Amino acid sequence: MVVEYDGTRYSGWQEQLNARTVAGELRKAACAVVHGPVELDGAGRTDAGVHALAQVARLRTRSHASAAKLLSDLNRELPKDICVLSIEPANPSFHPRHDALRRYYTYQICNRKTAFARPYVWWVREPLNLGAMQEAASLLIGRHDFERFSDKRAEEKSNVVVVEHVELRPMEDMLLLRIGASHFLWKMVRRLVGAIVEVGRATITASDFALFFQSAPLPKRLQGFSPAAHTAPASGLFLEKVVYNEEEEDPGELRPAIPVRAFHRGDRRDR
């Protein structure tokens, strides 16, 4: 299944006790539709408040319903902020997380106040130095240890991530940052975005930023700077695409997930 969702009302993708999650709503809807238990796995464990344009999930069920009927029935059962975009049969050995080659996330930084798009952006009030931010973002390409940008989870055995794609550019009323990598650590993207914004604010330099994903001890002047303290809000982050074969590698043209200017013009479309 390919699933899009507005993560605002949810405590992330992964099912949890005593918390409303996207996977929990999907499981509840699927069980109601097939009248029995199901197995459900996702490609990425998005955090609380994070959105997805194309989360990939595996649903195992004994139901013999067609993909088209299952798609229709699930969307009728799901809440309005979760939508299954497509369903197709999968090889029994397929696993959406383990088989993924790359994941792409997009973050939306808004440079003006917006009343309607607020749940989908981070409004940064101060002027930002775009050139310095782009220089910092370009330093992410390659194999690095991102321990200082993660909130360690027990199942994460390594902090090393291979970043293969980064682009940061202005569009409409926003700065869009897209990052593609083999995988991501918990809160890694939001902490990278937060630190890059601090480069744009001139709190730290691009060269300073690079020191945080190198193994050498930090110089004294940077020891008071914590990436965790500058974690970007979840509202601006979207899981954009999950890649399973090299032919799908091109993420396409970078564009807003939720265009702020469309809201401003008053031509908002219901999703």
C-alpha positions, 0 to 999 in steps of 0.5 A: 500500500502507498499511504498519504497522511496528515500527521498532525493528530497522531503520535507518529506512524508506529503503533503504541499503547494509549496513543493514536497512531497512523498505523493503529488507525490503518490496522483498525480500519483493515480489521473492520474491512476484512473481519479479522486480524491483519499484519501491518508493517511500514517503510518508515517510523515517522515521528509524532506530527510528521506527514507522509506523501507516500508512506509504503506499507505491507498489509497481510490478510486472509481476505480474497477481496480485490485490490480495488475493493480493498482500496475503496473499503479502507478509504471509506473506513479511515479517518479523513486525514489518512488516505490509501493511494494505491494497493497492489499484490506483493511478493510474500518476502517483501518487507517495506522497511528492510527492502528500501534502498533510499528514503526521501524527506522534504522539509518546508520552512516558511518565510512569512506568517500563514494562517492556513498552511501553519500545520505544514510548515515551520515559520522562521521569522528572522531573515536567513542567509540562503547561501550559507544554508546551502553551503551547510546542506551540501556538506551532508553528502557522503557517509557520516556519523550523525550521533549528535543529530539523533535521539538514540533508539534501542534498535539503532545499532549504528549512527552512520548514515549514507546521505546521497541527495540534498537540495535546498532552494527557495520556492514561492514563500518557502525554503524547501529542503529535500534529503535522500539517504539509505535510512534516517535516525530518530529525529535526525532530519529535524535536527539537521534542519534546525542546525541549518537554520541556525547557520542561516541565522549566523548562530554557527557557520557552515564549517561549524555545522560540519564538525557536528557529524565528524568524530573529533571532539568539538571546539570549546566555542561549540560545546554549548550548541546542542542540535537537540535544542534546535530540533525543527518542528514536526509540522514542516516534515514530509516523508516524500518517497521510498525507493525500492529499485534503482529505476525509481531513483529520480525523486523528481522536481522539488516542489512544495508538499503543501503550497503556501501561496495556494492558500494565500490566493484562496484557491485551496483544494480539498485533499 
